[in-house]
Every structure is written in C-alpha cells, then in structure tokens.
Amino acid sequence: MSWRWLALPSLLLILLLVPSVAAYIGVSGDFYAHTYRVPVGGSISGSTVLISNPSNETIRVRMIYQINPPTDLLRVKFSENEFTLRPGESRLIYVTLSASQNCPPGNYTVIVGGEEIRNVGNESIAVPSGALKARVTVTGASAVVSVRTVDVNGKPVPAHVVLLALPSGYQVESSDTGSLKAIVAPGEYKAEAYLAGHLLNSTGFTVSANQQKSVILIVRTVYFLDFYALPAKNSEGKVGYIYIDATLKNLFSPLKNATVVLKVIYNGRPFESVTVSSIPLLPLGNTEVRYNYIPKGGWKAGTYGFQVLLYSNGRLYASTSLKYIKVTGKMVGARSTPVSAGRRSTLDVYTVVLVGVALLGLAGPIILRRKSPIGIASAEIKDGKLRVVLENRSDKDALLLHLRVLALPGRIEVLDVKNPRLATGGRRVEGKGRVALEVIDRDGSIREALESGGIIVRVETNMGAAEKKILP
C-alpha cells in the first residue's frame, strides 16, 4: 500500500466546501526515533505509531505508508490496517518492516501515518494527516540469532523474550514462548527476558555476517521483592529487636523445600545465621516473611548487618542486599529476653503483629497505620508511555520502591516495576515536592488493560503508598 494523495485543487475545493472533512489525526510514537537495519530475507517488529483522535466526533482511520525510492520488495505491515476512533480515543499500532530475499540493499526512507476516511456525497474521500519518517538500511549480509530462557536448573521457562538492536534499542523480534529465532543484520544486539512484566535477565552480544549465534538467558523466577530491617525501640530509645520484613515473589512454578535464612554480621564479621522459616512448597505469587530478631547474648554497641537468603534443597535461589543498622551505647539496655513467639516468622500475613508490643509500646503499629503522605496527582497513558505524577506532602524525602499496574475489575497484576526511576533520574521524591515517572508500555498490555475495563496505578514508597484508578 502507498500514499493515496488527492490532487491539490480538488483537496482545496473539498476543504472549502466541507470544512469538517479535515479533522486532525494525531500521530506520534517511537517509529521515527531510529535508523533501522533490515537484512534481505529478514524483518523487524515492535516499533509503534500512536494514532489519536482529538476531535469531538468519531472518525474512521486507515494506516498508510510510502517508501522512497519506491519498491515492492521492502514492505510495511501494521498490526491494524483500518479502525474507528471515538472522540479522545487513541490506538497503538505496531509496525513490522520486512525485506524480501531479492530486495536491493541500500538506504530507504519509510513514512508511515494515517488518513481519515470521510464520506462526501456519494464518494469516500481519504484525507492524509500526520506522519512519521524513518531511515531504513537494507543489508545484503545477514546472521541468525537464537535466544532461549531456562531456570537455574536448566529447565525451559516460557518467558517473554525480546531482541533489541543496539545502540538505538529498537525491537527486532519478540516471543512469549521463552525462545525466538531471527534473521538479523550484522551488528550489536541485546536479549532480554521478562516474566509478568519483570526484567529477569539480559545480555548484549555482537554477531558477524553468516554467523549463527545461540544465546541462553538463565532467569531467576524467584526473588525478593522487598526487604526491610527496622529497629523497634521503647520510649527511652532502647532497641528491643530488629523487625525483619521480606517479601518473596515466585513467578513461574511452586518451589519445593524452601528455607528462608537470616544472615547477621556484626562489625563486618559473620555473627550468626537463623532459620526464619521452612516452607515445604513455596507457592506462586508473593509470600511475606516477618521476623523479630534479638541477637544471642543481647545487644551490644556496634554495626549490625542483615541479609535474607532463600534456599531450595540446600541450593541458594535468591538473596537480598545487606541492610546495616548502627546500635549506639545509648540504645543498649532494654530487656530483650527472647520470646518464642517473637522469633517465629509469619507467612502471608498482611496485618502487622508485633510480639514486643507489651514491652515496646504501640509506636510501630501506629506508624504503619497512619495516612500516607504520598499521593498521585495524575496518571495517563500517552505516546506509548504510562506517566505518573507523584506528590509528597511530607517534609521528609521519600524513596520510590515499586510501581504496580492492576487490571480492573479483578485487580489482576499487569506490571510490577521494582525500584522505578523518575523521568529526571533517581528514585528520591523530595519533601513537599512533585515529580513524574514514566514507564514504556513495551508490549501494549497497559493500554489493553485500560481499554478492557480500566486500571489501578499503585506507587509504593518507604513513606507509604498511593493508588489512582483510570477508567477507559
């Protein structure tokens, strides 16, 4: 398909006689942002064009393209060719570029866009609107790349696999089966593996002409989602115990004979290891482990380090980073006789139970129940990105921990981003500040969930969480 242009005098006459014919079509997306390399006999897919209708009436849109110099051997395919947009509605269109075996190598310009289809009298008139332009290089040389994902035991994992071309970063191919095979142009590439929206592993590599490259991504389908180590103090500032809270996320299959261990170091040296919990079968989803730690022999002044580890049949599967807490001489002295219930973990409990409440007061639960100072001022999907504006009503800085997107009505998880970054970089939300964070809707799942019934955007920080509902 190529551009269907009206002769200029005819187009001007139509615009003069029927002003409503030329309704504006918004065209954006990342298609224009790259110079694509397509080998003869190969293809690339995944770039996007966002078509929007800012008018106050429903329009019919047809996707169109033009290639210069003209050729039928370099082809453009759209995920949808023709569709209807209601007022204010948008549609994300995926673009595939493919070169036939006998396509002449060289440089091409590809223009993609949309045209509005209007009925004027007894005729159907196509009025071209916005467009995006990109450069495409067809190469005579090619290579073959195969990517597959396995767990730590070597078993196949049906992860979402993406192959990206570097340095531009455009998508060449993707698969939801845990493996893909693509004919590519010689150059640098990156393979990524996702499960439930989580990036589990990635690797970069280079391929040369006629090479057959095999890439294996080992993915850890079980990992720690959160980990906190917080000192519980009495009214005099004396530490009674360290409240350990860790959340495991299992994305793939139940894990047999799981053991959670708390490793403690003191002043830089190993101090003790405590078995927090033994789980015969770690289920899918989130499992929360809580523990009140009191050191053997009581507290001493110094720096304590805490790390939680997950084992299965004696093999290390996941671990957290080290969290350090400095205990000063003034913090030592509270009675900290171990209480059996206080050294027992709790699984899948979502209400805080502090065994030391009688000793340490109610400060912990009260803090955890207070109203969150974090709010979501706005959230929208635009240009293939989810943009969320946060506000921190506290005087203290907050640290971003998670961004979650849940599909309505069942609150089914669509996306879970650990340690999201602000649009300006970093994770810190300044006190009394307002900031924005953006996430690329790489596979269109966020927009699909929104259009199907709406979504809930949830942002979690160390100061509290906030949610905002977005309806279609």
Protein Blocks (a to p, Z undefined) as FASTA:
>chain_A
ZZddddfklmmmmmmmmmmlmpccddedjklmpccdddehiacehiacddddfbfbdcdd
ddddddddddfkbccddfbfbdcddehiacdddddddddfklccddddddddddddddeh
jbccddddddddddddddfbdcddddddddfkopacdddddddddfkopafbdcfeopac
ddddeddddddddeehiafbdcdddddehiacdddddddfbdcfbdcddddddfkopafb
dcdddddddfkbccehiacdddddeehiafbdcdfbdcfbacehjdddddddddehiaae
ddddddddddeehiafbdcddddddddfklgoiacbdcfklmcccehiabdcdfklmmno
jmlmmmmmpccfbdcfbdcdeehiacdddddfbfbdcddfbdcddddfklpafbdcehia
dfkgpjbdcehiacddddddfkommmmmmmnnopadddddfkbccdddddZZ
